[in-house]
Amino acid sequence: MKVVIQRLNGLWHLIIGSCRIRTPFLATQDRALVVTYARRAYPGAKIFQRD
């Protein structure tokens, strides 16, 4: 599984396939929080960042 992390409209989003999931983290918060959140929600997924 591939998870892409992207900043959009002031929030971090996780993109999995064609689904966009909004996270509870603001874009001003550290990306490491979002990576930890994604790893907990989707264990074993490859995580990428897109700007």
C-alpha positions in Angstrom: 0.0 0.0 0.0 1.2 3.5 -0.8 0.2 6.5 1.3 1.0 10.1 0.1 1.1 13.0 2.6 0.1 16.3 1.1 -0.6 19.8 2.5 -3.9 21.2 1.2 -6.1 24.0 2.3 -4.2 24.5 5.6 -4.5 20.8 6.7 -2.5 17.7 6.1 -4.2 15.0 4.0 -3.4 11.3 3.4 -4.0 10.1 -0.2 -4.6 6.4 -0.6 -5.3 5.4 -4.1 -8.1 7.8 -5.2 -9.3 8.6 -1.6 -8.2 11.8 0.2 -8.4 11.6 4.0 -8.2 14.7 6.0 -6.1 14.4 9.1 -6.6 16.4 12.4 -3.3 18.2 11.9 -2.8 21.7 10.6 -0.3 22.4 7.9 1.8 24.5 10.3 2.3 21.4 12.5 5.4 19.2 12.0 5.2 16.5 9.3 6.6 13.9 11.7 3.3 14.0 13.6 1.5 13.1 10.4 3.9 10.4 9.5 3.4 8.8 12.9 -0.4 9.1 12.5 -0.2 7.4 9.0 2.1 4.6 10.2 -0.3 3.9 13.1 -3.4 3.9 10.9 -1.8 2.0 8.0 1.0 -0.3 9.3 3.4 -1.5 6.6 2.4 1.2 4.1 5.1 3.1 2.1 4.8 6.8 3.0 5.6 9.6 0.5 5.4 13.3 0.7 4.0 15.5 -2.1 4.1 19.3 -2.0 
